[in-house]
């Protein structure tokens, strides 16, 4: 018997019409929430939707993942590469 998938409670789809669920992709892992918020703000200034998700316990000191809709992942990678000089 298949095991039902459980969604993490801190991960929600952005409000979107019924049936139009977006798949989210991790594009960056920041060392803490403060750095994650700065990177998120930079991506949002470029018009991308961005969510933060704690990697472990969600504390301020813990790492966070930055997620963007799958369709925007390539653009996010390009922006991050340019911004980080890599």
C-alpha positions as a Markdown table, in Angstrom:
| # | Residue | x | y | z |
|---|---|---|---|---|
| 1 | Unk | 0.0 | 0.0 | 0.0 |
| 2 | Unk | 1.5 | 3.4 | -1.0 |
| 3 | Unk | 2.4 | 5.8 | 1.8 |
| 4 | Unk | 0.6 | 9.1 | 1.5 |
| 5 | Unk | 2.8 | 12.1 | 0.9 |
| 6 | Unk | 2.9 | 14.7 | 3.6 |
| 7 | Unk | 3.4 | 18.4 | 2.8 |
| 8 | Unk | 5.6 | 20.4 | 5.1 |
| 9 | Unk | 3.4 | 22.8 | 7.0 |
| 10 | Unk | 5.7 | 25.7 | 6.1 |
| 11 | Unk | 5.4 | 25.2 | 2.4 |
| 12 | Unk | 2.3 | 26.6 | 0.7 |
| 13 | Unk | 1.5 | 27.3 | -2.9 |
| 14 | Unk | 1.1 | 30.9 | -3.7 |
| 15 | Unk | -2.6 | 31.9 | -4.2 |
| 16 | Unk | -3.4 | 30.7 | -7.7 |
| 17 | Unk | -6.6 | 29.6 | -9.5 |
| 18 | Unk | -7.8 | 26.1 | -8.7 |
| 19 | Unk | -5.9 | 23.5 | -10.6 |
| 20 | Unk | -2.9 | 25.8 | -11.4 |
| 21 | Unk | -0.5 | 24.5 | -8.8 |
| 22 | Unk | 3.1 | 25.6 | -9.2 |
| 23 | Unk | 6.1 | 23.4 | -8.6 |
| 24 | Unk | 8.8 | 25.1 | -6.5 |
| 25 | Unk | 12.5 | 24.6 | -7.0 |
| 26 | Unk | 15.3 | 25.3 | -4.6 |
| 27 | Unk | 17.7 | 27.7 | -6.2 |
| 28 | Unk | 19.9 | 28.8 | -3.3 |
| 29 | Unk | 20.7 | 27.8 | 0.3 |
| 30 | Unk | 21.5 | 30.7 | 2.6 |
| 31 | Unk | 23.5 | 30.1 | 5.8 |
| 32 | Unk | 20.8 | 31.9 | 7.9 |
| 33 | Unk | 17.4 | 33.7 | 7.6 |
| 34 | Unk | 19.0 | 37.1 | 7.5 |
| 35 | Unk | 21.1 | 36.3 | 4.4 |
| 36 | Unk | 18.1 | 34.4 | 2.9 |
| 37 | Unk | 15.9 | 37.5 | 3.2 |
| 38 | Unk | 18.5 | 39.7 | 1.5 |
| 39 | Unk | 18.8 | 37.3 | -1.4 |
| 40 | Unk | 15.0 | 37.0 | -1.6 |
| 41 | Unk | 14.6 | 40.8 | -1.7 |
| 42 | Unk | 17.2 | 41.0 | -4.6 |
| 43 | Unk | 15.3 | 38.3 | -6.6 |
| 44 | Unk | 11.9 | 39.9 | -5.9 |
| 45 | Unk | 13.2 | 43.3 | -7.2 |
| 46 | Unk | 13.8 | 41.5 | -10.5 |
| 47 | Unk | 10.2 | 40.3 | -10.4 |
| 48 | Unk | 10.6 | 36.7 | -9.2 |
| 49 | Unk | 8.3 | 35.0 | -6.7 |
| 50 | Unk | 10.4 | 33.7 | -3.9 |
| 51 | Unk | 9.7 | 31.6 | -0.7 |
| 52 | Unk | 12.0 | 30.8 | 2.2 |
| 53 | Unk | 11.9 | 27.4 | 3.8 |
| 54 | Unk | 13.9 | 26.5 | 6.9 |
| 55 | Unk | 16.4 | 23.6 | 6.3 |
| 56 | Unk | 16.1 | 22.2 | 9.8 |
| 57 | Unk | 14.4 | 23.6 | 12.9 |
| 58 | Unk | 13.6 | 27.0 | 11.5 |
| 59 | Unk | 15.7 | 29.0 | 14.0 |
| 60 | Unk | 17.1 | 32.4 | 13.0 |
| 61 | Unk | 20.6 | 30.9 | 13.0 |
| 62 | Unk | 19.7 | 27.9 | 10.7 |
| 63 | Unk | 20.1 | 27.7 | 7.0 |
| 64 | Unk | 17.1 | 28.4 | 4.7 |
| 65 | Unk | 16.3 | 27.3 | 1.2 |
| 66 | Unk | 15.2 | 29.9 | -1.4 |
| 67 | Unk | 12.5 | 28.5 | -3.7 |
| 68 | Unk | 11.1 | 29.9 | -6.9 |
| 69 | Unk | 8.5 | 28.5 | -9.3 |
| 70 | Unk | 10.0 | 25.9 | -11.5 |
| 71 | Unk | 9.4 | 28.1 | -14.6 |
| 72 | Unk | 11.6 | 30.9 | -13.1 |
| 73 | Unk | 14.4 | 28.7 | -11.8 |
| 74 | Unk | 16.8 | 29.3 | -14.8 |
| 75 | Unk | 16.3 | 33.1 | -14.6 |
| 76 | Unk | 16.9 | 32.9 | -10.8 |
| 77 | Unk | 20.1 | 31.0 | -11.3 |
| 78 | Unk | 21.3 | 33.5 | -13.9 |
| 79 | Unk | 20.6 | 36.4 | -11.5 |
| 80 | Unk | 22.3 | 34.7 | -8.6 |
| 81 | Unk | 25.3 | 33.9 | -10.7 |
| 82 | Unk | 25.6 | 37.5 | -11.8 |
| 83 | Unk | 25.0 | 38.9 | -8.4 |
| 84 | Unk | 27.5 | 36.5 | -6.7 |
| 85 | Unk | 30.1 | 36.9 | -9.4 |
| 86 | Unk | 30.4 | 33.2 | -10.2 |
